[in-house]
Structure formats: structure tokens, C-alpha cells
Amino acid sequence: MSKSLARVKAALAAAGLTTDILEMSAETRTAPQAAHAAGCALDQIAKSILFQGASGRLYLFLTAGGNQVDPARATALAGEPLHRADADTVRAVTGFAIGGVAPLGHLTPSPVFMDPRLMDFPTIWAAAGTPRHIFPCAPADLHRATAATLAPFTTPA
């Protein structure tokens, strides 16, 4: 088991979430790939998008698969100018490569914001630390486990 996958498994257990992490036969790097693999609607995929503030701090935005982070709204929530974090920074801070960034189990905690659209479903799916592993959970459970702030920060893709 990879270190990334083990960290997600441990974080899920620490949060009291009992769910199966599934290894898919195809990659789940993108929301459409993950939705296809999981057999769910695109918006049931919780994308983990990281933005970096002018201060250097990272902010995690859990976004429904069919939505995009609106930079102006995200900046207002963070209280500082933001730009999309580069792949090296994402890996250094979270411990995950882009395409497998889980919503929890990061090496360094960041403030987390959650797209309210994700709350519209009984089950959502998220990356589990690798480009082939995903897990299902109730959105309220993910909200609790990540201590995310529910906020409107998206626009439809």
C-alpha cells in the first residue's frame, strides 16, 4: 500500500468514517474519469482544488465535479489574494500528487471550504491519495471530517 493511500485510510479511521477505499481499473485523475469509474453523476465527485495565498498559505476547496472555483469568491473567503497552487507545492504541502489529492490526510493542514452543491447527494466520491483510488461517503460526514466551511465559491464549468 502506498504511503499516500495509507495516510488517507488512517485519516478516515481517525475521523470515524467507515468506508471502503476502492481501487479502480482505470485512472480517476479527473472528475469525469472518477464519475465514470464510480458510476455516479459528475457533481457527486468531490474535487480537491488547492489555491495558494499571497502569504504562501494553501487553501483547500472541495468542489462538486461539474463546478469550478471562482477565484474572486475564493479570494474573498480566504481574505487574501489567491492563485492556483502549482503541482510541486501541492505535493510538498499535502503529500499527494495532483490527480489523487484526497480531501483529508494532508501532511500540513489547510483551511478547507466545501461547495454546498456536494450536500445535495446522499453519497459523494473523493480521491483517496492515488490516481486510481476513490472512496464514497455521505457529504455530511466529509464536511465534519474535514471541518470545512460551507460556502458558495463556485461557478458551473
PyMOL commands that set and color helices and strands:
alter all, ss='L'
color gray80, all
select helices_A, chain A and resi 3-14+31-38+42-44+71-78+87-94+116-120+139-146
alter helices_A, ss='H'
color red, helices_A
select strands_A, chain A and resi 22-23+45-53+58-64+67-69+82-84+112-114+124-127+133-137+149-150+154-156
alter strands_A, ss='S'
color yellow, strands_A
deselect
rebuild
show_as cartoon
